[in-house]
């Protein structure tokens, strides 16, 4: 049975759980990216110029709380043992792919980073990894 056949065979309920899982993972990874890297822009804002490391950690920790509000439900809804469509390895693989997409957009928008050919090839290899993880051999 190929992947397309499997997709057609899963129930509407599982398709909805897959959508919710991916949507929540996008939201959670957006919060986490801001928590991990957003503080690097604080020095450009008047209120953030004189913040000490402990203050930055507390602010980032507060942002990470919102990441967990979406990450934990995404994993519970999407996990196959809870009626979701994804195995544990598939959940982690999807989460990592989403993390890289969110990070790439974040770094281009907020840090004006340019991506070189090797970055793009590396990200494509990660997308290939997603395909391999989901492939039924």
N, C-alpha and C positions, 0 to 999 in steps of 0.2 A: 504494500500500500504506500503510495507516495504522499508527500506533504500536502498536495492539493486535495487528495482524496480524504486525508485525515481532517483537513480544515472543513471540508464539506460535511463530514460525518459528525463533527462536534456540535453539540446542541446550541440553540440560541442563547441559552443561559450561560454556557461556557464562553461563547463569543462575547457576551456582555461582560463577563468576569475578566476576560482578556483585555477588553477595552478599558474597563475601570482600572485594572492593574497597571496598564501602560500609562494611562492618564495620570494616576496617582504617582507613579514613578517619575514622570516628567516634572510634576509639581515638587516632589520631595527633592529631586536632584537639583532643581533650580534653587531651592532654599539652601541646600548643602553647598552648592558652588559659591553662593554669596557668603555663607558662613566661613568657608575655607579660604576664599580668595578676595572677597569684597573688601575686607579690612585693609588690603593693600592700597586701596584708594582713599582711605580715611584722611591721610595726610594732606590730600588736596582740598579737603573741606575744612572750613574754619573751625567747626566744633571738634574735629578729629585730629587737629595738628598736634596737640599736647597730650593726647591719650597715652597712658602707660600700657605696657604689655598686659597687665592683669585686667585692665578695663577692656582692652580689645578682645581678650579671651572671653570675658563675660558677655560682651555683645555678640560675639560669634557663637557662643554656647546658646544664647537666647534664640538666635536664628536657627541653630541646629535643632532646637526643640520642635520647630514647625516642620522640619524635615521628617522627624519621627512621626508626627501626626499623620503623615501620608505614607511613609515607607512601611510602617508596620501593617496598616490596613491593606496596602497593595500586596504585600507578601501573603497575608492571610487569605485574601480574596483569590489571589492567583494560584496558590499552591494546590496541586492536584489532590492531596489528601484532605483538603477542605472543599473539594468539589470544583476547584479551578482547573484551568487547562495546562498549567505549567509544572514541570518537575522542579526540584530544588535547584539543580544545575541550570535549567532553562531560565528560572527566575533571576539567578545571579548574572547570567550571560546577558539577558535583556537589560538588567539594571546597569551593567557596565557599559553596554553600547549607548544607552540613553545618557549616562554620565558623560561620556566622551562627546556626544553631540551637543549637550548643554554647555559643556566646558568650551568647546570650539566656538560656539555662538557667543558665549560670555566673553571670551578673550578677544574675539574680533570686535565686538560692540563696545565693551568697557575699557579694554586695554589697547585697542587698535592693533592687535597682533596680526601679522601676515603669516599665512601658512605656506610653508615650502613644500616642494614635491614629496619629500620624505615623510612629512607629517601626514599628507593626504594618503600616501601609500600605506603608512602604518595604520591609519583609521580604516582604510579599505580592508586590510588584513584582519582587523577586529570584526568588521562586518562579515567577512568570510568565516571567522570563528563562530559567529552566531549561526550562520548557515550550517556549519558542520555540527554544532551542538544540537540543532533541531532536526537534522537529517536522520531519518530512520534507516539504518543500514541493514 
